[in-house]
């Protein structure tokens, strides 16, 4: 397989600067994964290559039931972009029996992409784990409040994303998410806190006024998973929009707008 310079350049515009990326279009990555089927051992070998696209395939073909603590820690420590982090969390880790404890543990960690993974897991669990009780998401809110002041853009975006997705579960969690956002907005003295809370408050507030459209609770139907490739939900469906990195010439979409790698051309 040859490297596609245009694809790699496009990835860089979205802040995905993997030293070992081929720029393979998303449809091809997904087609490869479908052809391989579930294969835990092959997933481990693909991940070991360090190639961005191979790791994307690994997350798609691995068996969540066989993913253990050591693997999750090893893979999370290797995250080097929001794209791979969100993809692995939303396609594999959130289906693991360890998803909930890892979400809570990683949200307390300092490493940028490990901490992001904790909040990305919360966001994905809010969409995918239909059976999770409200108390599981309630327990996430103090972690969200605690991390709201993290000035790193990749963490701020995930914190915002998690709060919005929790607020879309049902009417009860919508009220809890709004109260959380208001506490952050009122008590924080640093701008990053206010910005994150303000954007999240606006998002969950609009959801409340609309009656939790697409939510999993009594005010709406089942939440729609509009994930696209390596990203999370698209804009308008939980996209966090705060704290863009101020790197000249680099376009950095909010998690959920879809990764160029896996978008159809």
C-alpha positions in Angstrom: 0.0 0.0 0.0 1.4 3.4 -1.0 1.2 6.5 1.1 -1.3 9.1 -0.2 0.3 12.5 0.3 -3.0 14.4 -0.2 -4.6 12.2 2.6 -1.8 12.8 5.0 -1.9 16.5 4.3 -5.6 16.6 4.9 -5.1 14.8 8.2 -2.6 17.4 9.3 -5.0 20.2 8.6 -7.2 18.6 11.3 -4.4 18.4 13.8 -3.7 14.7 13.2 0.1 14.6 12.9 0.9 10.9 13.0 4.5 10.2 11.9 3.2 6.8 10.6 0.1 7.6 8.6 -0.7 6.6 5.1 -3.6 8.9 4.4 -5.8 5.9 3.4 -9.5 7.0 2.7 -12.0 5.9 5.3 -14.1 3.7 3.1 -11.1 1.6 2.3 -10.2 1.3 6.0 -13.7 0.2 6.8 -13.8 -2.2 3.9 -10.6 -3.9 5.1 -12.0 -4.3 8.6 -15.2 -5.8 7.3 -13.3 -8.3 5.2 -11.2 -9.4 8.2 -14.0 -9.8 10.7 -13.4 -10.2 14.5 -9.8 -11.2 15.3 -8.3 -10.4 18.6 -4.8 -11.6 17.8 -4.7 -9.9 14.5 -5.8 -6.7 16.1 -2.9 -6.9 18.5 -0.5 -7.3 15.6 -1.9 -4.5 13.7 -1.7 -2.2 16.7 1.9 -3.1 17.2 2.8 -1.7 13.7 2.3 1.8 15.0 0.7 2.8 11.7 -2.3 5.1 12.1 -4.6 3.2 9.7 -3.6 -0.2 11.0 -4.5 0.9 14.5 -7.9 2.2 13.2 -8.5 -1.3 11.7 -7.4 -2.9 14.9 -10.1 -1.1 16.9 -12.7 -2.2 14.4 -11.9 -5.9 14.4 -10.9 -6.5 18.0 -13.3 -8.4 20.3 -14.4 -6.2 23.2 -15.0 -9.2 25.4 -11.3 -10.1 25.1 -10.0 -6.6 25.7 -8.4 -6.6 29.2 -6.9 -4.0 31.5 -3.4 -4.3 30.3 -4.4 -3.8 26.7 -6.5 -0.8 27.4 -3.7 0.8 29.4 -1.2 0.1 26.7 -3.3 1.4 23.8 -4.5 4.5 25.7 -0.9 5.4 26.5 -0.1 5.3 22.8 -2.9 7.7 21.8 -1.3 10.7 20.0 -4.3 12.4 18.4 -7.9 13.1 19.2 -8.9 11.1 16.2 -7.4 7.8 17.2 -8.4 8.3 20.8 -12.1 8.9 20.0 -12.2 6.2 17.4 -10.8 3.5 19.7 -13.0 4.6 22.6 -16.2 4.7 20.4 -15.6 1.5 18.4 -14.0 -0.8 21.0 -13.3 0.4 24.5 -16.9 1.5 25.3 -18.1 -2.0 24.6 -15.6 -3.6 27.0 -16.7 -4.7 30.4 -14.0 -2.4 31.8 -15.4 0.7 30.0 -17.0 2.3 33.1 -14.1 1.9 35.6 -11.7 3.1 32.9 -13.7 6.1 32.1 -13.7 7.2 35.8 -10.0 6.3 36.3 -8.7 8.0 33.2 -10.7 11.1 33.9 -8.4 11.5 36.9 -5.2 11.0 35.0 -2.9 13.8 33.9 -1.7 12.5 30.4 -3.5 14.6 27.8 -4.9 11.9 25.6 -5.5 9.4 28.4 -7.6 12.0 30.2 -9.4 12.8 27.0 -10.1 9.1 26.6 -11.8 9.1 30.0 -14.3 11.7 28.9 -14.6 10.4 25.4 -15.7 7.1 27.0 -18.3 8.9 29.1 -19.7 10.5 25.9 -19.8 7.3 24.0 -21.3 5.4 26.9 -24.1 8.0 27.0 -24.9 7.1 23.4 -24.2 3.3 23.3 -24.9 1.9 26.8 -28.7 1.9 26.7 -29.0 -0.1 30.0 -26.7 2.1 32.1 -28.6 3.5 35.1 -28.7 7.3 35.7 -26.6 6.9 38.8 -23.6 5.8 36.6 -23.8 9.1 34.7 -24.4 11.1 37.9 -21.1 9.8 39.2 -19.4 11.3 36.1 -20.5 14.9 36.8 -18.1 15.6 39.7 -15.2 14.4 37.4 -16.5 16.7 34.7 -16.5 19.6 37.1 -13.1 18.8 38.4 -11.6 18.7 34.8 -13.4 21.8 33.5 -10.4 23.9 34.3 -7.9 21.8 32.3 -6.5 24.3 29.8 -5.5 21.7 27.3 -7.8 21.9 24.3 -8.1 18.2 23.7 -9.2 17.7 27.2 -11.6 20.7 27.3 -13.3 19.5 24.2 -13.9 16.0 25.6 -15.1 17.4 28.9 -17.7 19.5 27.0 -18.6 16.6 24.8 -19.2 14.2 27.8 -21.4 16.8 29.6 -23.5 17.4 26.5 -24.0 13.7 25.8 -25.0 13.0 29.4 -27.5 15.8 29.2 -29.1 14.1 26.2 -29.9 10.8 27.9 -33.2 11.8 29.5 -35.0 14.6 31.2 -33.5 13.8 34.6 -29.9 13.8 33.4 -30.6 16.9 31.3 -31.5 18.8 34.5 -28.4 17.3 36.2 -26.1 18.3 33.3 -27.5 21.9 33.2 -27.0 22.2 37.0 -23.4 21.0 36.6 -22.7 23.5 33.8 -24.2 26.3 35.9 -22.0 25.4 38.9 -18.9 25.4 36.7 -19.9 28.7 35.1 -20.7 30.4 38.4 -17.8 29.2 40.5 -14.9 29.2 38.1 -12.7 32.3 37.9 -10.6 31.1 35.0 -11.9 31.7 31.4 -11.5 28.0 30.3 -14.0 27.0 33.0 -16.5 29.6 31.9 -16.1 28.9 28.2 -16.6 25.2 28.6 -19.6 25.6 30.9 -21.2 28.3 28.8 -21.0 26.2 25.6 -22.1 23.1 27.3 -24.9 24.9 29.1 -26.1 26.3 25.8 -26.1 22.8 24.2 -27.9 21.0 27.0 -30.3 23.9 27.5 -31.4 23.7 23.8 -31.9 20.0 24.2 -34.1 20.6 27.3 -36.2 23.2 25.5 -36.7 20.8 22.6 -37.7 17.9 24.8 -34.6 15.7 24.6 -34.8 15.0 20.9 -33.3 11.6 20.2 -32.6 11.0 23.8 -32.9 7.6 25.6 -35.3 8.7 28.3 -39.0 9.3 28.5 -38.8 12.6 26.6 -37.4 11.1 23.4 -36.7 8.0 21.4 -33.5 6.2 21.2 -30.3 8.3 20.8 -29.0 8.2 17.3 -25.4 7.3 16.9 -24.3 9.4 14.0 -20.6 8.6 14.4 -18.4 9.0 11.4 -15.2 7.0 11.2 -12.8 8.1 13.8 -14.9 11.0 15.1 -17.8 11.1 17.5 -21.3 12.4 16.8 -21.5 15.1 14.1 -22.1 18.8 14.7 -25.5 19.3 16.3 -25.4 16.0 18.0 -23.1 16.6 20.9 -20.2 18.3 19.3 -18.0 20.2 21.7 -17.0 23.6 20.4 -14.6 25.1 22.9 -10.9 25.7 23.2 -9.7 25.3 19.7 -5.8 25.1 19.7 -4.4 28.3 18.3 -1.9 26.7 15.9 -1.6 28.7 12.7 -2.6 26.8 9.6 -4.0 23.8 11.4 -7.7 23.2 11.2 -8.9 21.4 14.4 -12.5 20.3 14.3 -14.4 19.5 17.4 -14.6 15.9 18.2 -17.5 14.6 16.3 -17.1 16.3 13.0 -15.6 13.2 11.5 -12.0 12.5 10.7 -10.8 13.1 7.2 -9.2 9.7 7.2 -12.5 7.9 7.4 -14.8 10.4 5.5 -16.1 9.4 2.1 -14.6 11.3 -0.7 
